[in-house]
Amino acid sequence: MEDPRSVLRLRPSIEEISAQYSQLQQRIRDRLDHELGPLSWVKTEPVTRAGCAGFPDVPEAEVWELESWQVPENLPDAFWPRAVDIVRQLSREYGFGEPEVVVNRSGDHEITANDEYGAVYRFSTSDHTVLSIVTGCHLRAAAED
């Protein structure tokens, strides 16, 4: 069995991966705004950090919930398929798999997908439109040395 720290050292640092995911969020917001907007995105939650249950023997391993972004309105049902295509296309460039439909009914939609490190994004619309990403388990850059 592989050493858990060795597995984590092969991954990007939490700072590197968070920067990549933040870039993904920005690209998704920009593209949705350009093609389906204007959309007024507002940061609703700050970054939060937690220990990593997936690697209990590595106390320095972390999971970050990145800033959540929200539009105070619902995306109309007619726009949802295009919005999903945009999120699917861009998230694939960052290693996320095919989105899973969580909810798909009139006025209420949600998709989610994971990447190889266990990160998950959630994109949804009902009363508000929300985009959020939680990382998988990673080490801080200083802990990788």
MDTraj code that builds the backbone (N, CA, C; nanometers):
import mdtraj as md
import numpy as np

residues = "MET GLU ASP PRO ARG SER VAL LEU ARG LEU ARG PRO SER ILE GLU GLU ILE SER ALA GLN TYR SER GLN LEU GLN GLN ARG ILE ARG ASP ARG LEU ASP HIS GLU LEU GLY PRO LEU SER TRP VAL LYS THR GLU PRO VAL THR ARG ALA GLY CYS ALA GLY PHE PRO ASP VAL PRO GLU ALA GLU VAL TRP GLU LEU GLU SER TRP GLN VAL PRO GLU ASN LEU PRO ASP ALA PHE TRP PRO ARG ALA VAL ASP ILE VAL ARG GLN LEU SER ARG GLU TYR GLY PHE GLY GLU PRO GLU VAL VAL VAL ASN ARG SER GLY ASP HIS GLU ILE THR ALA ASN ASP GLU TYR GLY ALA VAL TYR ARG PHE SER THR SER ASP HIS THR VAL LEU SER ILE VAL THR GLY CYS HIS LEU ARG ALA ALA ALA GLU ASP".split()
xyz = np.array([
    [0.0834, -0.1187, 0.0000],
    [0.0000, 0.0000, 0.0000],
    [0.0875, 0.1245, 0.0000],
    [0.0474, 0.2220, -0.0818],
    [0.1268, 0.3436, -0.0948],
    [0.1162, 0.4320, 0.0289],
    [0.2264, 0.4982, 0.0587],
    [0.2299, 0.5940, 0.1683],
    [0.1383, 0.7121, 0.1340],
    [0.0452, 0.7486, 0.2236],
    [-0.0485, 0.8575, 0.1936],
    [0.0200, 0.9904, 0.1610],
    [0.1301, 1.0204, 0.2320],
    [0.2010, 1.1460, 0.2032],
    [0.2596, 1.1444, 0.0620],
    [0.3085, 1.0281, 0.0196],
    [0.3637, 1.0159, -0.1163],
    [0.2557, 1.0402, -0.2208],
    [0.1368, 0.9873, -0.1960],
    [0.0243, 1.0094, -0.2880],
    [-0.0056, 1.1585, -0.2977],
    [-0.0115, 1.2255, -0.1831],
    [-0.0438, 1.3685, -0.1818],
    [0.0670, 1.4531, -0.2432],
    [0.1921, 1.4114, -0.2278],
    [0.3037, 1.4877, -0.2862],
    [0.3011, 1.4859, -0.4388],
    [0.2365, 1.3850, -0.4964],
    [0.2245, 1.3777, -0.6425],
    [0.1187, 1.4743, -0.6967],
    [0.0365, 1.5256, -0.6095],
    [-0.0694, 1.6186, -0.6496],
    [-0.0174, 1.7615, -0.6448],
    [-0.0827, 1.8513, -0.7172],
    [-0.0472, 1.9930, -0.7017],
    [-0.0713, 2.0362, -0.5565],
    [-0.0018, 2.1401, -0.5133],
    [-0.0254, 2.1927, -0.3785],
    [-0.1676, 2.2493, -0.3718],
    [-0.2171, 2.2671, -0.2507],
    [-0.3515, 2.3227, -0.2336],
    [-0.3579, 2.4643, -0.2908],
    [-0.2482, 2.5381, -0.2805],
    [-0.2457, 2.6737, -0.3358],
    [-0.2533, 2.6705, -0.4886],
    [-0.1760, 2.5791, -0.5502],
    [-0.1766, 2.5682, -0.6971],
    [-0.3129, 2.5251, -0.7500],
    [-0.3691, 2.4217, -0.6902],
    [-0.4959, 2.3692, -0.7409],
    [-0.6081, 2.4690, -0.7160],
    [-0.6035, 2.5389, -0.6035],
    [-0.7064, 2.6396, -0.5758],
    [-0.6997, 2.7541, -0.6758],
    [-0.5789, 2.7930, -0.7145],
    [-0.5647, 2.8975, -0.8166],
    [-0.6231, 2.8506, -0.9496],
    [-0.5998, 2.7240, -0.9841],
    [-0.6565, 2.6702, -1.1088],
    [-0.8087, 2.6688, -1.1037],
    [-0.8641, 2.6230, -0.9921],
    [-1.0100, 2.6175, -0.9798],
    [-1.0708, 2.7580, -0.9771],
    [-1.0019, 2.8532, -0.9143],
    [-1.0513, 2.9914, -0.9145],
    [-1.0539, 3.0466, -1.0563],
    [-0.9511, 3.0114, -1.1340],
    [-0.9489, 3.0514, -1.2750],
    [-1.0667, 2.9886, -1.3497],
    [-1.0944, 2.8620, -1.3219],
    [-1.2090, 2.7953, -1.3837],
    [-1.3383, 2.8681, -1.3486],
    [-1.3570, 2.9006, -1.2217],
    [-1.4777, 2.9732, -1.1819],
    [-1.4898, 3.1051, -1.2583],
    [-1.3788, 3.1772, -1.2694],
    [-1.3812, 3.3055, -1.3408],
    [-1.4191, 3.2855, -1.4868],
    [-1.3608, 3.1861, -1.5506],
    [-1.3912, 3.1599, -1.6921],
    [-1.5374, 3.1209, -1.7112],
    [-1.5904, 3.0391, -1.6213],
    [-1.7314, 3.0006, -1.6300],
    [-1.8200, 3.1237, -1.6132],
    [-1.7924, 3.2042, -1.5113],
    [-1.8741, 3.3244, -1.4885],
    [-1.8694, 3.4174, -1.6087],
    [-1.7495, 3.4396, -1.6615],
    [-1.7349, 3.5290, -1.7769],
    [-1.8119, 3.4775, -1.8976],
    [-1.7995, 3.3490, -1.9236],
    [-1.8651, 3.2908, -2.0421],
    [-2.0166, 3.2908, -2.0273],
    [-2.0671, 3.2538, -1.9096],
    [-2.2113, 3.2579, -1.8863],
    [-2.2637, 3.4004, -1.8998],
    [-2.1902, 3.4951, -1.8445],
    [-2.2296, 3.6356, -1.8546],
    [-2.2328, 3.6806, -2.0004],
    [-2.1303, 3.6434, -2.0762],
    [-2.1202, 3.6836, -2.2168],
    [-2.2315, 3.6223, -2.3014],
    [-2.2571, 3.4926, -2.2825],
    [-2.3527, 3.4230, -2.3690],
    [-2.4970, 3.4283, -2.3203],
    [-2.5178, 3.4387, -2.1905],
    [-2.6540, 3.4309, -2.1369],
    [-2.6938, 3.5537, -2.0559],
    [-2.6027, 3.6479, -2.0424],
    [-2.6228, 3.7602, -1.9519],
    [-2.6861, 3.8813, -2.0158],
    [-2.6696, 3.9914, -1.9440],
    [-2.5730, 4.0104, -1.8352],
    [-2.6175, 3.9422, -1.7056],
    [-2.5172, 3.8901, -1.6342],
    [-2.5394, 3.8262, -1.5047],
    [-2.4558, 3.8999, -1.4001],
    [-2.5155, 3.9307, -1.2888],
    [-2.4468, 4.0043, -1.1820],
    [-2.3983, 3.9067, -1.0752],
    [-2.2769, 3.8543, -1.0942],
    [-2.2195, 3.7582, -0.9998],
    [-2.1726, 3.8304, -0.8741],
    [-2.2037, 3.7727, -0.7593],
    [-2.1636, 3.8269, -0.6304],
    [-2.0973, 3.7154, -0.5499],
    [-1.9840, 3.7486, -0.4871],
    [-1.9170, 3.6516, -0.3996],
    [-2.0004, 3.6390, -0.2722],
    [-2.0415, 3.5163, -0.2391],
    [-2.1308, 3.4989, -0.1242],
    [-2.0656, 3.4284, -0.0062],
    [-1.9610, 3.3541, -0.0296],
    [-1.8938, 3.2821, 0.0788],
    [-1.7433, 3.2949, 0.0606],
    [-1.6688, 3.3206, 0.1685],
    [-1.5228, 3.3244, 0.1572],
    [-1.4656, 3.1831, 0.1498],
    [-1.3367, 3.1753, 0.1243],
    [-1.2672, 3.0463, 0.1258],
    [-1.2698, 2.9917, 0.2683],
    [-1.3011, 2.8632, 0.2811],
    [-1.2908, 2.7967, 0.4112],
    [-1.1968, 2.6776, 0.3960],
    [-1.1262, 2.6473, 0.5026],
    [-1.0274, 2.5396, 0.5001],
    [-1.0615, 2.4374, 0.6075],
    [-1.0351, 2.3113, 0.5753],
    [-1.0621, 2.2042, 0.6718],
    [-0.9590, 2.0939, 0.6545],
    [-0.9503, 2.0093, 0.7544],
    [-0.8673, 1.8903, 0.7436],
    [-0.9277, 1.7952, 0.6422],
    [-0.8540, 1.6921, 0.6107],
    [-0.8951, 1.6022, 0.5033],
    [-0.9293, 1.4647, 0.5580],
    [-1.0572, 1.4331, 0.5599],
    [-1.1024, 1.3033, 0.6106],
    [-1.0510, 1.1875, 0.5254],
    [-1.0231, 1.2135, 0.3986],
    [-0.9751, 1.1085, 0.3096],
    [-0.8328, 1.0628, 0.3390],
    [-0.7592, 1.1437, 0.4133],
    [-0.6214, 1.1102, 0.4510],
    [-0.6046, 1.1375, 0.6010],
    [-0.6688, 1.0583, 0.6871],
    [-0.6675, 1.0868, 0.8307],
    [-0.5294, 1.0782, 0.8951],
    [-0.4363, 1.0057, 0.8329],
    [-0.3018, 0.9925, 0.8892],
    [-0.2074, 1.1035, 0.8438],
    [-0.2609, 1.1998, 0.7683],
    [-0.1802, 1.3128, 0.7209],
    [-0.2484, 1.4409, 0.7696],
    [-0.2165, 1.4826, 0.8926],
    [-0.2882, 1.5967, 0.9509],
    [-0.2688, 1.7280, 0.8751],
    [-0.1624, 1.7380, 0.7975],
    [-0.1395, 1.8623, 0.7227],
    [-0.2146, 1.8658, 0.5890],
    [-0.2810, 1.7577, 0.5517],
    [-0.3618, 1.7560, 0.4286],
    [-0.4849, 1.8439, 0.4490],
    [-0.5210, 1.9191, 0.3445],
    [-0.6320, 2.0134, 0.3558],
    [-0.7284, 2.0011, 0.2392],
    [-0.8517, 2.0402, 0.2674],
    [-0.9564, 2.0584, 0.1677],
    [-1.0003, 2.2037, 0.1800],
    [-1.0125, 2.2727, 0.0680],
    [-1.0593, 2.4112, 0.0696],
    [-1.1914, 2.4208, -0.0044],
    [-1.2862, 2.4897, 0.0559],
    [-1.4073, 2.5278, -0.0158],
    [-1.3827, 2.6687, -0.0666],
    [-1.3739, 2.6818, -0.1974],
    [-1.3410, 2.8114, -0.2561],
    [-1.4582, 2.9073, -0.2442],
    [-1.4304, 3.0335, -0.2757],
    [-1.5361, 3.1341, -0.2724],
    [-1.6539, 3.0882, -0.3571],
    [-1.7730, 3.0984, -0.3020],
    [-1.8942, 3.0674, -0.3773],
    [-1.9419, 3.1945, -0.4465],
    [-1.9982, 3.1757, -0.5641],
    [-2.0474, 3.2875, -0.6444],
    [-2.1948, 3.2672, -0.6721],
    [-2.2685, 3.3788, -0.6740],
    [-2.4126, 3.3702, -0.6892],
    [-2.4650, 3.4846, -0.7752],
    [-2.5645, 3.4516, -0.8557],
    [-2.6444, 3.5515, -0.9266],
    [-2.7782, 3.5528, -0.8537],
    [-2.8286, 3.6696, -0.8173],
    [-2.9503, 3.6719, -0.7365],
    [-3.0782, 3.6307, -0.8093],
    [-3.0662, 3.5885, -0.9338],
    [-3.1837, 3.5432, -1.0088],
    [-3.1654, 3.3999, -1.0557],
    [-3.2761, 3.3439, -1.0991],
    [-3.2810, 3.2133, -1.1627],
    [-3.2399, 3.2274, -1.3085],
    [-3.1675, 3.1283, -1.3602],
    [-3.1465, 3.1202, -1.5051],
    [-3.2734, 3.0604, -1.5648],
    [-3.3319, 3.1217, -1.6662],
    [-3.4529, 3.0651, -1.7262],
    [-3.4284, 2.9233, -1.7788],
    [-3.5316, 2.8410, -1.7727],
    [-3.5221, 2.7026, -1.8197],
    [-3.4669, 2.6941, -1.9612],
    [-3.5041, 2.7875, -2.0465],
    [-3.4577, 2.7857, -2.1857],
    [-3.3062, 2.8030, -2.1955],
    [-3.2435, 2.8665, -2.0956],
    [-3.0986, 2.8900, -2.0961],
    [-3.0203, 2.7746, -2.0332],
    [-3.0860, 2.6911, -1.9532],
    [-3.0154, 2.5895, -1.8756],
    [-2.9318, 2.4945, -1.9612],
    [-2.9841, 2.4377, -2.0716],
    [-2.9000, 2.3457, -2.1506],
    [-2.7710, 2.4109, -2.1999],
    [-2.7777, 2.5357, -2.2439],
    [-2.6563, 2.6047, -2.2894],
    [-2.5621, 2.6293, -2.1719],
    [-2.6162, 2.6662, -2.0577],
    [-2.5332, 2.6881, -1.9389],
    [-2.4593, 2.5598, -1.9011],
    [-2.5281, 2.4471, -1.9054],
    [-2.4654, 2.3179, -1.8746],
    [-2.3550, 2.2879, -1.9754],
    [-2.3796, 2.3143, -2.1035],
    [-2.2761, 2.2921, -2.2056],
    [-2.1515, 2.3748, -2.1767],
    [-2.1706, 2.5003, -2.1382],
    [-2.0577, 2.5889, -2.1074],
    [-1.9788, 2.5342, -1.9883],
    [-2.0483, 2.5001, -1.8813],
    [-1.9815, 2.4486, -1.7610],
    [-1.9117, 2.3166, -1.7922],
    [-1.9767, 2.2294, -1.8659],
    [-1.9179, 2.0995, -1.9032],
    [-1.7887, 2.1206, -1.9825],
    [-1.7956, 2.2042, -2.0849],
    [-1.6801, 2.2262, -2.1723],
    [-1.5617, 2.2838, -2.0947],
    [-1.5855, 2.3884, -2.0179],
    [-1.4749, 2.4523, -1.9459],
    [-1.4219, 2.3636, -1.8334],
    [-1.5094, 2.2990, -1.7590],
    [-1.4623, 2.2160, -1.6473],
    [-1.3841, 2.0950, -1.6967],
    [-1.4174, 2.0454, -1.8140],
    [-1.3421, 1.9330, -1.8723],
    [-1.1960, 1.9733, -1.8947],
    [-1.1728, 2.0987, -1.9346],
    [-1.0358, 2.1477, -1.9559],
    [-0.9535, 2.1440, -1.8268],
    [-1.0208, 2.1416, -1.7129],
    [-0.9539, 2.1409, -1.5826],
    [-0.9590, 2.0036, -1.5161],
    [-0.9948, 1.9014, -1.5937],
    [-0.9890, 1.7649, -1.5436],
    [-1.1154, 1.7123, -1.4781],
    [-1.2247, 1.7863, -1.4853],
    [-1.3496, 1.7373, -1.4277],
    [-1.4180, 1.6425, -1.5246],
    [-1.4873, 1.5449, -1.4687],
    [-1.5597, 1.4473, -1.5487],
    [-1.6944, 1.5004, -1.5948],
    [-1.7690, 1.4119, -1.6552],
    [-1.9024, 1.4448, -1.7052],
    [-1.9933, 1.4839, -1.5883],
    [-2.0685, 1.5924, -1.6027],
    [-2.1555, 1.6326, -1.4921],
    [-2.2680, 1.5329, -1.4661],
    [-2.3016, 1.5215, -1.3408],
    [-2.4144, 1.4388, -1.2973],
    [-2.5312, 1.5322, -1.2664],
    [-2.6475, 1.4976, -1.3163],
    [-2.7672, 1.5769, -1.2894],
    [-2.8187, 1.5401, -1.1505],
    [-2.8293, 1.6400, -1.0645],
    [-2.8815, 1.6203, -0.9298],
    [-3.0309, 1.6532, -0.9280],
    [-3.0662, 1.7663, -0.9902],
    [-3.2052, 1.8110, -1.0002],
    [-3.2261, 1.8644, -1.1406],
    [-3.3401, 1.8315, -1.2002],
    [-3.3722, 1.8848, -1.3327],
    [-3.5238, 1.8924, -1.3474],
    [-3.5777, 2.0009, -1.2934],
    [-3.7210, 2.0253, -1.3087],
    [-3.7403, 2.1743, -1.3363],
    [-3.8534, 2.2099, -1.3829],
    [-3.8803, 2.3477, -1.4215],
    [-3.8438, 2.4455, -1.3095],
    [-3.7552, 2.5397, -1.3420],
    [-3.7141, 2.6419, -1.2475],
    [-3.6162, 2.5969, -1.1413],
    [-3.5714, 2.4732, -1.1466],
    [-3.4833, 2.4184, -1.0430],
    [-3.3910, 2.3143, -1.1062],
    [-3.2633, 2.3484, -1.1172],
    [-3.1666, 2.2617, -1.1845],
    [-3.0367, 2.2595, -1.1043],
    [-2.9681, 2.1452, -1.1064],
    [-2.8374, 2.1357, -1.0415],
    [-2.7566, 2.0248, -1.1062],
    [-2.6281, 2.0556, -1.1311],
    [-2.5328, 1.9553, -1.1768],
    [-2.4113, 1.9599, -1.0856],
    [-2.3369, 1.8500, -1.0865],
    [-2.2145, 1.8401, -1.0091],
    [-2.1191, 1.7474, -1.0835],
    [-1.9897, 1.7659, -1.0617],
    [-1.8897, 1.6765, -1.1213],
    [-1.7651, 1.6758, -1.0338],
    [-1.6851, 1.5706, -1.0506],
    [-1.5620, 1.5524, -0.9740],
    [-1.4420, 1.5466, -1.0670],
    [-1.3247, 1.5735, -1.0085],
    [-1.2010, 1.5507, -1.0825],
    [-1.1241, 1.4359, -1.0171],
    [-1.0066, 1.4070, -1.0717],
    [-0.9288, 1.2917, -1.0249],
    [-0.8804, 1.3052, -0.8810],
    [-0.8770, 1.4277, -0.8266],
    [-0.8295, 1.4491, -0.6899],
    [-0.9438, 1.4548, -0.5890],
    [-1.0660, 1.4361, -0.6358],
    [-1.1809, 1.4396, -0.5459],
    [-1.2457, 1.5754, -0.5318],
    [-1.2010, 1.6735, -0.6103],
    [-1.2684, 1.8035, -0.6088],
    [-1.4081, 1.7866, -0.6668],
    [-1.4967, 1.8740, -0.6256],
    [-1.6338, 1.8699, -0.6773],
    [-1.6828, 2.0129, -0.7004],
    [-1.7455, 2.0341, -0.8152],
    [-1.8132, 2.1622, -0.8342],
    [-1.9626, 2.1391, -0.8292],
    [-2.0334, 2.2457, -0.7946],
    [-2.1795, 2.2450, -0.7963],
    [-2.2244, 2.3694, -0.8705],
    [-2.3100, 2.3492, -0.9686],
    [-2.3683, 2.4596, -1.0442],
    [-2.5184, 2.4389, -1.0416],
    [-2.5903, 2.5391, -0.9921],
    [-2.7343, 2.5218, -0.9755],
    [-2.8083, 2.6527, -0.9988],
    [-2.9362, 2.6386, -1.0267],
    [-3.0235, 2.7547, -1.0365],
    [-3.1613, 2.7173, -0.9852],
    [-3.2152, 2.8022, -0.9012],
    [-3.3550, 2.7946, -0.8570],
    [-3.3919, 2.9382, -0.8209],
    [-3.3960, 2.9735, -0.6933],
    [-3.4173, 3.1142, -0.6578],
    [-3.2965, 3.1985, -0.6978],
    [-3.1782, 3.1401, -0.6862],
    [-3.0514, 3.2030, -0.7215],
    [-2.9757, 3.1071, -0.8119],
    [-2.8720, 3.1576, -0.8761],
    [-2.7817, 3.0735, -0.9543],
    [-2.6500, 3.0690, -0.8779],
    [-2.5983, 2.9494, -0.8524],
    [-2.4823, 2.9327, -0.7646],
    [-2.3749, 2.8491, -0.8333],
    [-2.2485, 2.8915, -0.8171],
    [-2.1322, 2.8166, -0.8637],
    [-2.0362, 2.8032, -0.7462],
    [-2.0025, 2.6793, -0.7100],
    [-1.9089, 2.6575, -0.5997],
    [-1.8189, 2.5387, -0.6309],
    [-1.6990, 2.5406, -0.5727],
    [-1.6019, 2.4318, -0.5893],
    [-1.5389, 2.4007, -0.4539],
    [-1.5302, 2.2714, -0.4236],
    [-1.4578, 2.2227, -0.3062],
    [-1.3436, 2.1367, -0.3590],
    [-1.2225, 2.1630, -0.3125],
    [-1.1065, 2.0871, -0.3593],
    [-1.1089, 1.9456, -0.3035],
    [-1.0238, 1.8619, -0.3585],
    [-0.9929, 1.7337, -0.2971],
    [-0.8852, 1.7565, -0.1922],
    [-0.8222, 1.6506, -0.1465],
    [-0.7164, 1.6587, -0.0455],
    [-0.5830, 1.6956, -0.1104],
    [-0.5175, 1.7961, -0.0537],
    [-0.3879, 1.8423, -0.1038],
    [-0.3042, 1.8910, 0.0134],
    [-0.1738, 1.8965, -0.0088],
    [-0.0809, 1.9532, 0.0887],
    [-0.0547, 2.0986, 0.0550],
    [-0.0207, 2.1764, 0.1565],
    [0.0268, 2.3129, 0.1305],
    [0.1636, 2.3024, 0.0641],
    [0.2010, 2.4046, -0.0100],
    [0.3284, 2.4031, -0.0823],
    [0.4451, 2.3769, 0.0130],
    [0.4446, 2.4379, 0.1294],
    [0.5540, 2.4203, 0.2256],
    [0.5609, 2.2769, 0.2778],
    [0.4477, 2.2085, 0.2853],
    [0.4445, 2.0715, 0.3383],
    [0.4882, 1.9687, 0.2353],
    [0.4963, 2.0085, 0.1080],
    [0.5349, 1.9136, 0.0030],
    [0.6849, 1.8885, 0.0002],
    [0.7615, 1.9808, 0.0553],
    [0.9082, 1.9686, 0.0503],
    [0.9596, 1.8564, 0.1368],
])
top = md.Topology()
chain = top.add_chain()
for i, resn in enumerate(residues, 1):
    res = top.add_residue(resn, chain, resSeq=i)
    for name in ("N", "CA", "C"):
        top.add_atom(name, md.element.get_by_symbol(name[0]), res)
traj = md.Trajectory(xyz[None], top)
